[in-house]
Amino acid sequence: MNWTHRKRIIAASIGLSLCTQIVLVAMGILGAERMDRDIDAQARAKLLDSASHNVATYFSQLASMLSFLQSGELADYVGSYLGFKDAEFVARQTDRANAVLGQIRLSDSLVDEIYILGNFSFQKSVVIRAGQDRMSEETAPSIDDLTSSNLLPILQYTRNRPVVFAAGELTGRLRSSPAMSPRQVEDIRKLAQALEGRVILNGGVFESNPRSFIVIMVLKENLLGSLVHADSYASFALTDHDGRSIGRTPLLAGDDVIQQEKTIDASGMKLAMYTQRRAETESNKERFLLNYLIFFLVVTIMTFVITFLYSHYLILPFRKLSHRMTKQHLLFPLQYLRKHDGGKHRLPPLSLRKKLVVLFFAAVCIPAVSSGFAYHQFLHAFAVQQMKPAVKQYADQVGLNIRRQAVIYEDLIRKLSLNQTFIQQLNNESLGSVSGSPQAPDISFLQYSGINDSSYFVLYNLLGTRIYSNQNSESFNYLSLDGPTRERIDRAGRAVWLSNGRDLYNQQTVSLVKAVFDNRAPASRTVGYIQIVFAQSAFQSSLPQDDVYTATLDAGGNQLFQNDAFRKMAAGEPSVWEGLVPDAQQYAEVNGVRGVALVNVDREWNWRTYFMESTDAVDAKQRALIFRYASVIIASVALAMLLAYGLSRWLLRSLEHLKLAMEHQIEEVKMDREIRYGGKGRDEIGELIDNYNRMLARINGLMEENIRIAEENSLSRMKQQELLSLNMQAELNMLQLQINPHFLYNTLQSIGMRSSGSGDEEASFMLYALADLFRYSIGQEGHYVTLAEEIRHTRNYIAIQEFRFKNKFTVEWNVSEAALQCRTIKFILQPLVENAITHGFLNSIRSGTVWIDASLSEGELLLTVRDNGMGIEAQRLDAITEQWERSRPADRETADAGGGTGIGLSNVFHRLRLLYDGASRMKIESEWFEGTAIRLTIPQTNPQNE
């Protein structure tokens, strides 16, 4: 390869730019891999922490409910010897118990059934099922029955912790006592079957002899699925301290599963999380790599274009000067070379070194800077896309946590509304009795889960006047509950969230208000209201912190609660979330904080939770990568400057050598010495020097050249006269060649007419056919005819051959109408028919048939001549086709497979190839003793030399 200076400049600049691009791309891909791993690891850790918190919170709520049931009205109901009471008393106590049940929402607590079993069979047992507001009428075994049937020991062993009994684990250990009735045996068996395969929690036998009882809660099926957000890429499993399964979500498909585990409480329960890479994260990575590759190719092409164009401008003066020197021998007088002969200055005039510096700076720095910016944008978009599915999954889990915490707070106010001390105070207020200071209720923090998150709670009478608060400040005396709020509570029939209230310090507060019912009255009635005002710490344990911003708004757009990060960012104003689309992950900027935002809508409560995970960590990694990009770009620019300096020094050294040599020749007034160039190959400087040397040689030989020209002019005139003579002789020969065929044609016509007149019709027909053959041969229309004309000529030839060889062969024609008007070259069909007759039948004792097919297909004329004659041996056939390929048109007679007309198959082959410029095809197929087929494909576009 001849390496010119321009090629060296292009190769050096593109090579340096490519090296820079490869380093930047490698840094970007490695940075993306690290970022992807970090995002995935952080997302999994956050999801597991959030799910573990929700599971722990739920079981803490269950423990609170268990404690409440062991000390509330229902426990008193079971502990009473109602079996010895009259029916009216029992009915009254049952109504009071059902009134309490109406305030307990098992479905919110994910509980399907509750069994409260007394010590003896004459005590009333309570069976509560989700979806029912009254206790079931069915009978249940007593503690005494559980002891007799051997079920109590295992229940006592697993008390106060969730457990799942396998099928047959309880029913397989049942023992019947002779003292037990069939109904008792059946009740025990039904209970054992109901407990098997379900998550249960029991508090053991609550010792208050002789009124002992046991509380057993059967939790909802698919319990874990209601507490954690599982999908096709994340699955969870909950086990107890013995490793026994308590619950799990559907398993993941595939082998590339990552397992993480976390202990969630002091009992040793563990939550295991199994995750897989999401398909969309892999497709994001593929798009990221494709963007890098496309931009890499674009930058490479851009670098090549810049270098190609600028190097042309750089080397153009040398090439133009070299060209002018080459053309000086055509000019007389010789012309001086002016500065503008080296090319017009489209750019400011610069030295060669400065031009090279500009070139390398443009070819390296501009693509590198644009690449660094583009790769930074690609990486940021990739990180955001990778965060979106993780943020969605995490936000959904946080939504479950918020809902669980809200259920706990509603459960708290329902428990407080059942407090008998409160009910008694409200009853006294309604009756107008005053007995000094209100009595403070006995509230156990174990029974009332979530009470630590309350700032204070207030008891109101039916008119909304405060009658009790757990705070003793005199400021609480002015608290009241307005009429619209009381009406709203009465219409709802359940606890109501208030988000626009103000506390004593005029701070916006969130509270929960519920009506209080007297369940001891013959008919349950409203006696007042209770309000819990929550502290700033409410919901905080369920909300993410640090780089995640969360706030929840009610249906009216009023803020319910927010985490500390959002409070600092938005200053408590929920309006900053305007413009976000619900249930869609989107990149957003809120009050200067950028991140992936999501709006989750709780359809049941009509709450909107705004969730945004900051990209600060990703941005910090990208800033560090930008600094590394800048270092690579600076190093590349520095290397480009050094390379420009080295190349310019190399070029200038060659030019300086040329300059000194020219000055030396001018001083010596001699132009007979060549300037030698030490560069390898033929570059622009070497070409310039060579042309300069050639120009000197032409100047030195100018006089000798003039003399030779004079002598040659004399000889040229003699040669012209000789050529004119030869031309005249050639024209006479051509006229003679035309006269001979015309004479033969006219003579044959005359003989034919005489034969016809004398009655010899066969001889006359033969002579006319032969005459037509001669006339077709001497026609001057050119190389091309229609297929109809060629068929007419071939029919004349066939007629003559049929006359010569009676009954030796027959000819069958199959020519389409469209093919008749197709253009083809002269003498294309007759040689093929001649070859079929001559080599197919004349040397054989049997007769045969020649088939001639012609059709037009897709702009090509398809012409086939087949016979069932002798055929050609395989070796002979290979030799013929090989000779066609190797021979020249002038040698075609040596490859002729036919005779008679002097125009054989080789002639046809070479004329087709020459006149159609290789676009036509000719193929010969033959089987020995089977026949031969020759197929021609002739295009119907304009042929060559038409």
N, C-alpha and C positions, 0 to 999 in steps of 0.2 A: 504493500500500500504506500502510495506517494504522500508523505506527510508534509503538507504545506504549512506555512506559518498560521494561516487562517484556521486550518484544521486543528493545529496545536492549541490555538487560543480557545476555539470552541470546546475541544476536549477538556482542557484545563478548567475552564469556567463551569462547564456542565458537571465534570467530575467533582469539583469542590462543592457545587450546589447540591449534587446528589448526596455526597457524604454528609453535608449539613442536614438535608432532609431526612436521611436515614437515621441520624442521631436524634433529631427532633421527634420523628415518628416512633422510634424505639422508646424514648423517654415518655412520650404520651401514652403508648400502649402499656408500658410497665406501670405508669402512674394510674392508668385506668384499672389495671388488674388489682393494684393495692387498694384503690378507692372502692372497687367493687367488693373486695373481701371485707374491708372495714365496714361498709354499709350493710353487707349481709350479716356480719357478726354482731354489729350493734343492734340491728333489727331483731335478730333472734334473741339476743339478751333482753331487750326491752319487752318483747312479746312474752317471754317466759316469766319475767318479773311481774308484768301486769297480770298475766293469767294466774300466777301463784298467789298474788295479792287477792284476787277476786275469789279464788277457791278458799283461801284462809278466812277472808271476810265472811263468806257464806257459812262456813262451819262454825265460826264464832257466833253468827246470828242464830244458828240452830241450837248451840249451847245455851244462848240466852232464852230462846223459846222453850227449851227443855226445862230450864230453871223456872220460867214463868208458869209452865203447866204444872210443875210439882208444888207450887205454892199458891195457886190461884183458886178461883171458884170451882173449876172442874175437879181439882184435887179434893176440895171439900165435898163435892158432890159424890165422888167415888168413895171417899172415906166414911161417909155417913152410912148407917145401917138402914138403908131405905127398904130392905127386904122385910123389915119388921114394922114399917110405917103403913098408914092407910093410903089408899089410892089417891085421895085428893091432895095430901101432903106431897106424895111422890110426884104428882103431876105439876104442882107448883114449883118444886125444886127442879124438875126437868125443864120447865119453861125458862127458869132463871139461867140454867146451864146453856140452853139453846140460844138465849139472848147474848151470852158471852161468845158462843160459837159464831154468831152472826158478825162479830167484830174481828174474827180471826180469818185471814185470807190465806188458806193453805197453798193455793196456786202460786201466790207471790213468793212464798217460801220454798217452792219446789218440793212440796210434801204432798204425797198422794193419800196417805192414811195415817191416822194417829189412834193408838190403842192405849187407854188408861185402864189398867186392870186392878181391881181391888184384891184384898187378901183372901176373902172368903166368897163363897158363891152367893150368900145373901146380901153382898154389897153390889151396888150397881156399877157395871163397867161402861166405859164410854168408847164408842167406835165412831170416828169422824173420817169422812171421805171428802176429797177435794171436789168442789162444785156443789156441795150440799151445805145449807145453812143450819141444819139440824143434825143431831146425832142419829146414827143408824139404829134401827129397832132390833138388829140381830144380836144374838147372845155371844158372849166371849168367855173364855176360860178365866179362872181366878188364879192368883199366885199359888194357892194351894194345889190347883190342878197342874200348873206348870211344874211344881216341885214333884208331884206324883208321877208325871210323865217324863221326867228327866230333862226337861227343857230349861229350867231355871238356871242350872249351873253354867251352861254355855252363854246365856244372856248376861249373867252376872260377870262372867269373865270378859266379855266384850263391851261392858258398859262404858258410856261416855266417850265412845269413839266409833266412827262409822265402820261398818263391816258388811261384807257380802257373803252369805252362806250359799255354798254350791248346792245344786239339786241333790236331794237325798241326805244332806248333811244334818238336817233337823228331823225330817221324817224318818230317817234311818235309826235315830236314837230314841224314838218314842217308846215309852213303857206304859202299859195300862195297869191300873190298880183295880182289884175286885170291887173296891168301894165306889168306883167311878161309874156313873150312868152312861148309857150309849150316847146321850146328847153331849155330855162332857167330853167323851172320847172324840166325837165328831168335831166339836168346837176346837179341841187341841189340834187335831189333824188339819183342819182348815187354816188355823193360824200358822202352823208350821209351813204349810204349802204357800201361804201368802208371803211369808218372810223369805223363803228360799229364792235365790236369784235376784234379789233386790238389795239396794243399799239401805241399811237400817241403822238407826241410832237409838239406843235406850239408856235411860238414866239409872238402871238397876233398881232394886227394891228400895223405895224411899222409906226409911225406918221411922215410923211414927206409931208404933204398935199401940193398940191393936188395930190401928187404921192404916196399915202399910198398903202401898200401891206401887205399881211400876208403869212408866210411860215408855211406849215404843212408837217411834216414828218411822214410817216407810217412805223413803224419798222417791222422787219422780224418776221414771225410767229415762235413760239417756241424760242423766243428771249432769254429767261433765260437759255435754254438748251445750247446755244452757248457761254454763259458767265461763267457757273459753270459746274463742273464735277459731274453729277448725275449718279447713277447706281441703281441696285436693292437693295442697302443698304443705299443710301443717296438720299434725295429728298429736293428740295428747293421751296420756295414760296416767291414772291416779292409783297409787298403791299404798297400803298401810305399812306399819313398821315391820311386819313379818313378810313383806313383799307380795301380799295377796292383793289381787286386783279389786279396786273399788269401782272403777269405771274407766271407760276409754271411748274415744271417738273413732270413726272408721279408719282403718289402716291405710297407709300410703302404698301406692303401686310403685314398683321399681326397687333397685338396689342402692342407688346413691342417696341414702338417707342419713342425715346428721342427727344424732341423739344428744340431748342435753337434759339435765335433771336438777331438781331443786327441792330441798326439804322445806315444807311450808308451815309446819307447826311443831310444838314440843312433843306431840305424840309420835312423831316419826313419819307422818304421811309425806310421800314424795310425789311430785308432779314431774313426769317425763314428757319432753316435747320432741317430736320427730318432724324434721323439715326437709324439704327438697328445693332445689333451684327451680324457680318458676320459668315456664317456657317463654314468657314475655321478656324476662331479664336476659335470657340467652339470645332472643331475637334482637333486643336492644344492643347487645354486644356485637352481633353480626352487622347491624346497621352502622354502629360506631366504626368498626374496622373497615367497612365499605366506604364510609365517608372519608376516612384517612387515606385509603387507597386512591379514591377518585381525586381528592385534592392533591395527593402526591403526584399523580399523573399530570394534572393540570399545571402544577408548578413546574414540573419537569419540562413540559411543552412550552410553557411561558419562558422558562430560562433559555431553552433552545432558540426560541424565536428572537428574544432580546439579543442573545449572543450572535446568532446568525446575521441579523440585520446590522448590528453595530460593528461586527468584525468585517462585514462587507464595506461599510463606510471607512473602516480603519485601513484596510488593505487596498481599497480601490485606487488611490493615487499611484501605487507601485504598478498595478496592473495596467492602468491607462498609460503610464509612461512607457512601460514595456511594449504595449501595443503600438504606440506612436513610433517608437524606435523600429519596430518590425515593419511598419508601413512607410518609412522614410524613403526607401528605394523607389517607391511609386510616385514620389513627389519631385518636381523640378521647378524651380531650384529647391534645394533642401531647406526646410523651415526650422526656425528656432523653436525650442520647447519653452513655453511660458508656464508660470506657476499655476494658472488656472487649468492647465492641461491635466493636472492630477485630480481634477474633480471639483465640483462646486462645493463650497463650504455651507452646508445646511445647518451646521452647528458652529458655535464660536471656534475660531482657530486655536488649537491646542497642540502641544508637543505630543510626540508619539507616546511618551511615558505617561503623560496625563490622560491621554485617550485610553490607554490600557487600564489605568486606575479607575476611570469612569466606567469602563466596560465591566471590570470584575466587581466593582461596587454594585452596579445595576444588576448583574447576573447572580450575585450571591446575597447581597444585603436585602434587596427588595423582596425576592422570594422567601428569604429566611424570616423576615419580619412579618410578612403576610401569612406565612405558614404558622409562625408562633401564635399569631392572633387567632387564626382559624382553628388550629389544634386546641387552643384554650377554649374556644366556643364549643367545639365538638365535645371536649371532655366535660365541660359544665353541663351541656345538654344530656350527655350520657349519664352523669351522676344524678341529675334530676329524674331522668327516666327510670334509673335503677331504684331511686328512693320511692317513687310513686306507689308501686304495689306494696312495699314494706310499710309505708305510711298508712295506706288504706287498711291493711291487716291490723296494724297497731291501733289505729283510730277506732276500728270496729271493736277491738278488745276493750279499749278505754270506754267506749259506749256501754258495753256490758257491765263494766265496773261502776260507772255512774248510775246505771239503772239499778244495780244491786244495792248501792249505797242509798239511793232514794227509797227503795223498798224497805231498807232497814229503818230509815227515818219515819216512814209511814207506819211501820210496825211499832216503832217507839211511841208515836202519839196514840195509836190504838190501845197500847198497853196502859199508858197514862190515863186514857179516858175510862179505863175499867177499874182504876184505883178507887177503892171503896171510901177512902178518906175524902177524896175530891167529891165523889158523888154525895156523901153525907153533908159536906159543906154547902154544896149547891142546893140540896134539899132544904137545909136550914135557912139559906138565904131566901128561897122561894116562900117558905113559911113565915118569914119575918122574925125568926128566933135569933137572938144574939147571945153568944156565950163567950165573950171576951175575944182574945186574939184567935185567929184561925189556927186550926191544928195542922202542923207540918206532917205530910205523909211520910210513910216509911218506904223509901225508894232504894232498892238494891241495884247497884251498878251492874251486877251480874245479870239481873233480869232485864234491865233496860239498856240494851245495846245501842250505842250511838248517843247516849245522853251527854257524854263528854264534849261533843261537838256543839251543844246548845249553849247559848249565852245566858238565857233565862227562859222560863215558861210562866204563863199567866193564865189564871182561871177567871172566866167571865160568867156573869149570870145571863139570863135570857134577854135582858135589856142591853147587854154589852158592857156592863159596869164591872170593873175589876174588883174581885173579892179576895184574890190570893195571888201571890207571886213568890217565887223562891228567892228573890232578892228583897232585902229589907229596906232599901232606900225609899225615902219619902217621895222621890220623883215618880215612883211606880204608881202612886195613888192617882195620877192623872191619866193613866192608860185607859183606853176604852176600845170597843169593837163597834164600828159603825153599822148602820142598818143594812146598806147594800151588801156588805161583806157577809153579814149573818144570813141574808136571804140567799146569797150565792152558795153558802155552805149547806143550807137546808135543801136547796135544789140538787146539789151534787150528791148528797147522801154518803159522802166519803171525805177523806181529808183533802184540803185544798191548799195549793201552794200560792203564797203571796210574795210578789217580788218588788213591789213599789212602796214598801213600808219604810218608816224612819224610826230609829231607836232613840233613846233618851239624849244621845249626843248628836242628833240630827244626821246620823250616818245611814245610808241606804242599807236596808237589811232584807234578808230572805227568811220567811217564816212559814210554818205549817199550822193550819187551823182545822179543828174538827169539833163536831158536836159531841156532847157528853150525854149518854143515856143512862137512865136509872133502870137497871135490869132487875131490881128487887121489887119494883112495883108490879101489881097484877098485870099491867100492860106496859111494855117498855115505852118510855117517853123521854123527850129531850129536856134536860134540866139546866143546861148551860153550854159553855164552849171552853176549849182549851187551846192555847196558842204556844208553839215553841218557836222562839226567835233564835236562829242559828248564828254561831260565831263565825269569824272569818276562816277558822280552821275547818269548817264543814266542807265535806267532799274532797279536801286537800289530799287525804291519803289515797283516794281513788284516782287522782289526777296526776298526769306526768309533770315533771318539773324540768329545770335546767333549760335545754334548748328546744322545748316543746311548749307552744302557747295554746291554751285551751280556755274556752268560755262557753257557757250554756245559756240560751235565751228561751223564754217561754213563748207561747203563741202570740202574745202581744208585742214581742220584741224587747221585753224587759229582761235585763240580765239577772239570772238566778245565781250563778256562782262563776268563779274564774280562778285559775291558778296564779301563783305569785309572779310567774314570768309574764303572763298576759297583763297583770295589773301594772307592772312596771313599764311594759311596752306601750299599752294603749291608754294608760291613765284611767282605766275603768270605763272607757267609752266603747260600747259595742258597735257604733256606727262605722268603725274602721273596717269591719268585715263586709261592708256593702260591696256588691259586685261579684261575690263568689257564687259559683253555681253549685247547688246541692248535689251530693253524691257523685262528685267528679273531682279527681285529683288534678290540681293545677298549680303552676308555679306563680307565686304572687309576692308582692312587696307591700307590707303593711307597716306604716310608721317607720320606714327605714330598715325594717327587718325583712329579709328575703328567705323564702322557704317554700316547701310543698304544702299547700293548703287543701283542706277537705271540710265539707259541711255534711254532717250526719243528721238525719231527721228521724226522730222517734215518732212513728205514726200514731202510737197509742196515746202518748201524753202530749204530742205536738210540740216537743222540745227540739230546738236546734243546737247542736254542739259544733262549735267552730274549732277546728283543729289545724294547727300549722307547726310543722317540724322545720326548724331553722337549718339552712345550709351553711351555717358559719363554719362548721368543721370541714365541709367539702371546700368552701372558699379558701380556708386557710391552707389546705393541701395544694389547691390550685395556685395560690400566691407563691408558695414555695417552688412549685414547678415553673412558674413564670420566671422566677429568678434564675433557675437552671437554664431555661430557654434563653434568657438574655445572655448568660455566660457563653453558651454555645454560639449564639449569633455574633457576639463580640469577638470570640476566638476565630470564627469563620471569616469575619471581615478583616481581621488582622492578617490571617493567612492569605486572604485574597490580595491584600496590599503587597505582601512580600512576593507573591507569585507574579503580580503585575510588574513589580520592580525587576524581578529576575528576567521575565520575558522581554521587557523593554530594553534591558541591558544587552541581551542576546541579539535582538533585532538591530539595535543601534550600532553594535560592534560590526555587523555585516555591512551596514550602510556606510560606516566610517571607512571601512576597507575599500569600498567602491569609490568613495569620494577621493581618497588619497591616490588611488590608482589613476583616476581621471586627471587629477591635477598634475600628476607626474608625466602623463602622456602629453598634456598641453604644454608643459614646460619644455619637453624634449622635441616638440613638434613632430612626433612620430606616432603613427597609429597602426603599426604592424605587430604590436605585442598584445596578446590576449590577457584579459584580467581573469585570474583564477579564483574560484570561490571554494572555500573549504567546507561548506555545508553539505550534509548528506541529502540525497534525493533532489527533487526539483521543486523548490519552494518559490515564493514570490520574489525574494531577493535574488535567488539563483537565476530565475527566469529573466529578471531585469538585467543582470550581468550578461547572461547569454545573448540576449537581444542586443545589448550594447556591443558585444563582440561581433555579432553578425552584422550590425550596422557599420562597424569599422571595416569589416571585410568587404562589404558592398561598396563603400566609398573608395577603398583602395583599388577595387577592380572595376571602377566606373569606366575608364578609358578602354580597357580591354573589352569590356562588354559592348561598348559602342561600335568597336571595330567588328566584333562578331555579329552584331545585329545587322550591319551593312552587308556582310557576306551572306548571312542567312536570308536576307531579303531577296538577293539575287537567286539563290537556290529555291526560294519559296515560289517565285513566279514560274519557274520551270515545272515545279510539282503541280501547280494549279492547272497548267496547260495539259499535263498528263492525266490528271483527274477528270478534266472535261472530256477528253477522248474516251476514257474508260466508261464514263457515264453514258455517252452516246451509244457505245457498243452494247451496254447492258439494256438500254431501251430497245435497241433493235432485236436483241435476243428475246425479250419479253413479248414483242409483237409477233416474232416467229412462233413462240410457244402458244400464243393465242390462235394463230392462223391454222396450225396443224389440227387441234381438236375441232375447230369450226369446220374445217374441210371434211373431217371424218364424219361429223354430225350431219352435214348437208348431203354427203354421199350416201349415208345410211338411210336418210329420209327418201332419197330418190329411188334406191333399190327397193325399199319397202313399198313405195307407190307402184312400182312395176310389178312386184310380186302380188300385190293385191289385185292389180288389173288382170293378171294372168290366172287368178283363181287360187293361188297358193296362199291360203289364209294363215296357216301356221308360220310359214317363213315370214310373211308380212308382220304378224304379231311379234315375232322374235326381233325383227329389225326395228320395229317401232319402240319396243321396250329397251333395246340396246341404245337406240338414239336418245331416248329420254335419260338413260344413265349418263351418256356423254354430256348432254345439255346440263344436267344437274351438277356434273363435275366441273364444268367450265364457268358456272355462274359466278358473277362478281359481286353478289349482294353482301358479302362479308362472311364472318365466321358463324353466324347464328341464324337459325331458321325455326319455324314452328314444328312441333312434333307431327302435325298432320303432313307437312311437306316431307319430313324425314320418312314417315310411314309410306308415302306415295313412292318415294325413291326405293325403299326396301321392297315393296310389292313388285316393282319392275324386276329387281334382282331375283326375287323368289320365282317370278314367272319364267325367267330364263332358266333357272336351275331346275324347275319342275319339268320344263321341256327337255332338258338334257338328261335328267335322271327320272324316267317315267316310274311312278308308283314307288319311288324310293323313300319319300318322306311326305308328311302332311304338316300344315301350319295352322294353328288355332290362335285367334286374336281375342284379347280381352282388354279393350281400351275404353276408359271412361271419357264422356264428352268434355269434362273439365280439363282432362290431360291433353286433348288435341290442340288447344290453344297455348300450351306451355312452350316457353322458349328453351331451345337446346342448341348444341353446336352441330355443325354439319358432320355427316358420316359417323354418327354415333351408334345407330341401330344396325345398319347393314353389316358392319364388321362382326357384330356379335352373332347375327344370323348366319353369316358366312362361316364363322368358326364352328357353330353348332352343326351345320350341314357337312362341312368338309371333314371335321375330326370326329363327328358323331356317327355318321351313317355311310359315307362313301367307302370306307374300308371294312364295312360289315356286310354280311349276307342278308341281314334282316332290315326291314324298313323301320321307320320311327316317326316321332312327332316332335314338332317344335312349338312351344307355347310362348306367346308374347303378351305380357301384361303391362299396362301403364295406368297409373292413377296419380291424383294430386292429394297430398296429405300434409297439413300444417305448413303450407308454403314451400313444399318440396315436391319435385316430380320423382316418383318411384317407378323405375323401369326395370323389368325382369325378363330375361330370355332363358328358357329352360328347354332341355331335350332329354330324351331317354336313350341316348346313344351309348357309345363305348365308354365315355367318362375318361378321367385322367388319373393315373396312378398318384398315390400320395406324395412320393418323392418328387415326381415330375411337377406336381402342383406346387409344392414348396419351392422348387427351383424357379418356376415361372414367376411367382409373386416376389421372391427375393431378388430376381433379376430386374423386375420392374422398379423396385425401390432403389437399387444401386445404379441402374443405367440412366443415361442422360437422354433427353428427347432426340438428340441427333443419332443415338444408337438404337432407336426403337425397333428398327427392322430386325435386329439380331434377336430380340425377345419376342418376335411376332409368333403367335400361336396359330395364325391363319395364313392364308395366301390368296392369290387371285387378284385382289384389288390393290394390294400394296399397302393397305391401311389396316393393320392388325390390332390385337388387343392392347399391346404395349403402346401403340399410337394413341388409342382411345384413352388409356390410363394417363399418359403424360399431357395430352391436350386438356383433359378435365382438370388436372392439377394446376396447369399453367393458367388457363383461362378463368378458372373460378378461384384462384389463389388458395387452393387447399380446402375450400368449403364443400366441395363435392366429394362423394365416396364411391369407390368401385370395389366390389367383393366377388370373388369366384369361389364356388363350392362344387365339389365333384366327388363321386364314388365310382370306383372301377367297375365297369359293366353295369352301372346303374344310371349314369347320365351326369349332366353338368348344368349348373345354374349360375348365371352372371347377373348381379344386382347392382344397379346404378341409382344413386341418390343425388339429384341435381337441384340446387337451390334456385328459387325463382326471383331472387333479388338481382340487382344489376351486376352482371359478371365483370371481370377485369377486361380492359382493352376492348370493350364492346364497340 
